[in-house]
Amino acid sequence: MRELASPESPLAVPLGRYALVVLRIAGDAPTLAAPSLAATLKPQLRRAFASRGMRIPIYSFLPDRLVFLVEREDPAADAGEALVRFFRDSGAWIRTRRLPTWSPDVDVRPVSEAEFAPAVRRVLEMARIRGLANDPYDYPYVGSVGHEIWTLLGDPKPDGFGFLRESGTLGR
């Protein structure tokens, strides 16, 4: 677990090509799985990482946390800088709504090539495991920036996938 003591603090993310990131909400008030909040945070997540040569193969807004995988397309991409930017910008927006903001404890774990598909599946399945959806593809707050999740897993394309779906590929 790494701590972001302030939005300006550097974060050395142990990242090869992939990393799993967990941001938790501080306090006891679960707030992330709400349409307006998730819809606002998704473009902030995309901007913070895509502008630095990274994609988000999968993300899931759960009531008390945001879980996502980072994929570096550019080997020189600074995932730590992107994470600090997202943490700072999204935290500022959340605070203006007087909602509980991010906990300073951030969990960042490297994911190997061999662990990539299982990690995507784990993030996809989190809502089902927590009893938030019977079918993980029905959970409205899961998506991708730069990928179609079902193709990463070899699953058939689900009908009406996701609340945050845009035309074409999710997140583009």
N, C-alpha and C positions, 0 to 999 in steps of 0.2 A: 504494500500500500504506500502510495506517495502522497505527500501533503502539499497542497498549493496554499502556502501561508498568505499570499496576496496575489492578486491578478498579475503582478509584474514579476513574480518569482520565476526563475527558470525551472524547467522540468526536463530532466534527461530521461526520455522515454527509451527503454531498452527494446528497440524495434528493428527487426530485420525487415521483411516485406510486410508483415502483418502484426497487428497488436489488438488485443481485446481491452476495451476501456469501460469502466463502470463509474458513473457519477451518481452519487446519492443525494437525496434531498435532506437538508439539515432539519432536525426536529421530527415530530410525529405526524405532521399533516401531509398525507399523500396527495399530490397535486398534478403529477406529470401526465397521467392518462386522461387528459381533458382536451376536447377538440381545439379550442382556441389556443391553448398553451402549446400543444404538440405542433399545430400548424404554424405557429410563430417560431418555435425553436428549430424546426426542420430546415428552413432556409439559412438560419444562422449556422447550423452544423455544416451544411453544404458549403457556404461561403468560407468558413474558417479552414476547412480541409481542402476543398477543390482548388481554391486559389493558391494553394501551396503544393500542388501536384499529387494530391491524395484522393482516394475514393473511400466511400463508406459502403462496403458490400452488404451490410445489414445493420439496422438499428431497431431498437424496441423501446418505446416510451412506456415504462411500467409505472404504476402509481407512485412508487417511492424512489425510482432510479431510472436513469437512461443507460442502456447497455448498447455498445456498438463496436464494430470491428473497423479498424483503419487499415487501408491498403495503400502503401507507398508505390506510386507509379514511377516517380523520380527518386532514384537512390539518395539524392542530396536533400530531399524534402525533409523539413524539420517538423516532425509530428508534435514535439513538445511545444513549439511556438504556436502551432495550430490549436492545440488543446488549451493552452493558456488564453489564446484569443477567444475561443468559444466559451470557456469558463467565465472570463471577464465580461464579454458582451452579453451573453445570455443571462448571467447572474444579475447584471445591471438592469436588464429588461424585467426580469422576474421581481426584483426588488421594487421597481416602480409600480408593480401591481400589488405590493404588500403581501406577497406570498413567501413562504419559506424558500430560501435559496439553496444553492449547492453546499454540501458539506465540504470542508477543505480536504478531506481524505478522498483521494482519487486512486482507484485500482487500475493499474496498467500492466498487462501481461503480454509478453511476446507470444506469437502463435506461429508455429512452423508451417511449411507447405503441407506436410502430412496431417497437421491438426486443423487446417483451414476449413474444409467441408464439415467436419464434426463441430467446429466452433460456430459456423453459420447455423447449423441445425440446432445447436443448444440455444442460441439467441432466439431463433424462430420459435422454439418450443417453450420458452420461458413463460409466456402468457398461458399456455395450456397447463403447464405444470403448476402454476400458481392459481389455477381455477378461474382465469379471466376469459377463457375461450375454449370451446370444445375442439375446434380445429384451429391450429396456429395460423393458417392463412385467413381465417375469419377475424382475427384480432385486428382492430382498426388502427392501431398505433405502431405498426411494424412496417418497415419499408427499406429502401435502398437508395443510395446515391451512386449512379454509374453502373449498376448491374440490374439484372432481373433475378431475384432470389431463387426462383424455381429452377432456372437454368444452372445456377451454381451447384444445386443439389441433385439435378437430374430428375426433378419432379415434373409432372405435367402442369401446364399453366392453369392456375385456379381461376374460377369465374369471380369477377368483381373483387379482386384482391385489394385489400387495404383501404383505409380511410384517406391516406395521404397520397394516393395514386394520382399521377398526372398522365397526360396523353403519352403514349409510347412507353419508353422505359421508365420505371419508377425513379423519381428524383432528378430527372434530367430536365 
